[in-house]
Amino acid sequence: MRLPALIGLLTGVLTSSGWAAGTRPLMLTGESLPLLPQHLVEFVLETVGAPAWLVTLGSLAAAAGTVVGVFLSAFALLSLIERKTLARIQNRIGPNRAGIFGILQPVADGIKMLTKEDIVPIKAEGFLHLLAPILIVLPSILALGVIPYGREWNPVPLELGLVFFFATGTMTEVAVFIAGWASGSKFPMLGAMRAISQMVSYELPLIISALSVVMLSGTLSLTGIVANQAGYHLGFIPAWNILTPWGFVAGMVFAIAANAESNRCPFDLPEGESEIVAGHMTEYSGFKYALFFMGEYLGLFAISGLGITLFLGGWQAPLPGLDFVPSWIWFFGKLAVVIFVFLWVRGTFPRVRIDQLMRFAWLCLIPIALLTLPVAALWKFSGEGALGWLLCSAVLAVPFIIITVIFNRRMAPAIRTYHYAE
Amino acid sequence: MIPLLILSPLILLAALGAVWKARPVHAALLLALSLALVAVLYLTIGAEFIGLVQFMVYIGGVAILIVFALLITRPGDEAAELDRRPRSLGVGLACVLPVLGLLLFAFSKGLPASSAVEANPALPVQALGRELFENSVPAVLTVGVLLTAVLIGAALFARETGDKPEPPASR
């Protein structure tokens, strides 16, 4: 009974034309290509005669495996691209020893991390010390599951996708605290407190700027939010949220807050190598240390993916005639552009000080983010046209200028005296 | 039913650990764990919104707040914590007994008929929002005003002690 099934599977794969998996016919198109592992597992399990719950379980595991596999490869690739791009910005060559253009550098890094000694300090709390890196990676992977990557590639289409995303994000703060506290040393503790206060402060503008999108979309489902941005104004301008007055401001606030949430330069104070060694990661070595970086990069992918979903139209094509390209390619193209902008920002801006960081969040970002809520309502009720543009821009511009002028006046003079450095 | 049977002992164990652990940070982490497990319980019975919000508010907000309060205000003497236990036992009983009495009173009245409805009510979040912000607006507004007052009060307290070299170790 198994041989015909295997032959059927092989012919199905070889011809790539499609086959009948149980009652469900499967056409292999570009659009459904990322679903191939899931369908393969379902097909194999069904032909073998597995019970229904096992088929469901296998299908879910394959769907999760696809997402994790794609983003772990992207993580390896990004670690190289980031170093190369930064090197280009800083007029260096960057990694060029492992393979041509340093293409094998991620492999070398991985082997180095795996073979390093795993040191647990004698004052550390053994179990919690081990738990922290796991809890750092877990929420990022969970958050990656709810993002719609394509028209058909939508791993977990939750009705409350956005709430789920932010709920998983809160786990990171607890994980950072555990990492800092369980290390049993001062530097990790200080670093963790800084990291948590930064995350708590920047989570507010992040969520508030996402709220304006929820207000106008009328849904918390990420699939619904993407569907709401379909279509084109005047035949060629995509109806993305970033191309509205409130969406532009909210998108900018979201990008800045996302940059700070994922602890990247100019907001990479939690690590702060020059001041507090490496923050909450000080007492970690070997693969646990690598897990922290994996969590950071997966979190960067997740939050960029959310930003694309909320403001940049998700998987929608940027121009009307380009729908023949599979939608997930558009998503990953946008992801590449967004990540490149993050790299560019990292290579360009100097690191801020901790008091500047806090003041920027509470006095500048949060008021502007709060402002986008009434402006989004104004946009809705003023007809979403030229009148809306005029009114919303005016309402946004005046407080924006006032806030930034106050902010600059408070920031510009040296208000902080260094008691110990003089 | 099965998730309830698995989860409720775990929740109880975590809560007991939160009470019995000597080190305050361990207690806070176990409290966070028990709150997270309650969120999982909500998720398993189909109350997705309340489960996720429980997670967001209690793990991201309350647990972090407790931890911060512990680390900023505590004098650092953990042995003294153990001596204080009998007194805190009395306070704990005074807090728990009214709640227990209320629960027993509620159960003695018999379970309401609404608990016999299907396990998965699948309330769409739009309906939930409509219920909250149309039918229960006074309650929501009252809570909002209360929380704002608390926030302002907290800011005032923080301002008062901000200039002093040593913050008071009152908890």
Interface residues (C-beta under 8 A of the other chain):
Chain A: L128 L158 E159 L160 V163 F164 F166 A167 G169 T170 M171 E173 V174 F177 I178 W181 M189 M193 I196 V200 E203 G218 L220
Chain B: V25 L29 A32 E48 F49 L52 V53 F55 M56 I59 G60 G61 A63 I64 V67 F68 L71 P124 V125 Q126
